[in-house]
Amino acid sequence: MEEVTLRRIAALLGYDPPEETLLEFLLAGAIDPNPHRASLIEDVQNCVFVHELA
């Protein structure tokens, strides 16, 4: 159901995304609501993550 809704919205906005990767296509084009916040992946890669707090 969600896939059909996303496809209709994409079509209304003029997008013609590939069939197999609609969600990834839409997420890649989405605006980041927290552009200045470091991601968890970046924290772990840079050893900022404290495992004991997880």
N, C-alpha and C positions, 0 to 999 in steps of 0.2 A: 504493500500500500504506500509506504513512504517513498519507494523508488518511483512509483507512478506520479506522485505529487511533485517530487523533485524534478522529474522530466518535464512535467507541464510548466512549472515555474521557469525552468531553463529555456524552454521553447518560447514562452511569452517574453523573456528578456533577450531573445535573439541568439541564444547559444545553441550549438549543435555538438554536444559532447559525445565522445566515444561511448558506445553501448556498454562496454564492460567496466568502465571506470568512472561512472557519473559522480559518485560521492567524492572520490579523490580529486576529480576535476573541479568540483564546486568548492571544496575545502582549500585547494591551492589558490583559488581566486578570492578567497574571503579576506576581509580586513581583520588584522590582529587587534583585538580589543585591548591588549596589554603589550604594546610594542617595546616598552622599556623594561619589562620584567624578564629576568633570566628564566629560562626553562629548566625543568628538573634534569633533563638530559644534559644540558650545558653544565649544570652544577655538578653532576656526577662525573662528567668528563674532566672537569677542572678540579676535582677532589674537594669541592665545597660542601658536598652532601655529608651529613653526619648520620652514619648508619644506626647508631644507638637511638636516634630520635624517630626512626621509621617504625 
